Amino acid sequence: MTDRSFPAQPNQFPAVRLRRRRSSDWMRRLVQENHLQVEDLIWPIFVQEENGRSPVPSLPGVDRIGPDLWVEVAGEARALGIPALALFPVVPAHRKTLTCEEAWRTDNLVCQAMRRIRSQVEGLGLIADVALDPYNATGQDGLLSDSGEVLNDETIEALVKQSLAQAEAGAHILAPSDMMDGRIAAIRAALDAAGHSDVALMSYAAKFASAFYGPFRDAVGSSGALKGDKKSYQLNPANAREAELEARYDIDEGADMLIVKPGLPYLDILYRISQTSPVPVYAYQVSGEYAMMKAAAANGWLDEQAIVAETLMAFKRAGADGVWSYAALDLARALRS
Ligand code: PBG
């Protein structure tokens, strides 16, 4: 990177006038430092067992999508040039257990969706979430001990099985969102041993115990199930140094890419990590952030398209290589038109 601090440009007003570079649209485009492109977008979608669509009340504009529409929806993303889709399953309550074996059933909902889309839509990246919460009767991302604590090493064994099932079903990228220690190394080793060395790991390296995940939990039906909070594994929102350490350890363990999550309230974390990361770093604009923008727009208080574009640009400016956004499809359409 070039050092822009030397030589310093002294303020020589009136000879120097910064407004000259903002004087017309073409000039502003000429000097623009960052760009938001369709290539930056990762689109998270929710898949359900029933055909058709069902809306998520706390995520206006986001529908859970049934098997009859998977290929159509993925094809639309592909046609707009969105590089990758991330799939989250809506698991019916009767399939949730304390041992979570549904997570690695080779024909579970997310594996079915992966297989179907992979075989019918060319040139679209498929990202699978690695964590137990959609399958767990407790709503926690890990297995629980008898006394109710989230077990690290036992959970890793389960995550490895889940990862292998998802890789087998055709996932190109696995995104562990569980925040257990050591899971990246374990999943990498298991994938390689099973002949899946081409499957990449995008680690939720800095995932905070945030109140912004509420609408997501409504969408996948885990909010009712969730007992307690996730503070024993997700990061404390007060800590930045610890987030940098999480990022470094995940890189050491073999992560190909990192995620910082949530997005806008954690731009400082994104900036710090992306300044030094040798691998690409993505921001996740989470459900609560999206819901706030939608709610304000629905009241006529903010211009939805403008606010979405501005917030996503903020991630690029802070150093993100790309952004997970529920607004990805709408934004891609806007960028193409
Ligand atoms: C669960 C998971 C969560 C999100 C992605 N994966 C929720 C949580 O940790 O409780 C949140 C995404 C969002 O809010 O948009 N492993």
Boltz pocket constraint, residues with backbone or C-beta under 6 A from the ligand:
constraints:
  - pocket:
      binder: B
      contacts: [[A, 129], [A, 130], [A, 131], [A, 132], [A, 133], [A, 141], [A, 177], [A, 178], [A, 212], [A, 213], [A, 214], [A, 215], [A, 216], [A, 217], [A, 230], [A, 285], [A, 286], [A, 287], [A, 288]]
      max_distance: 6.0
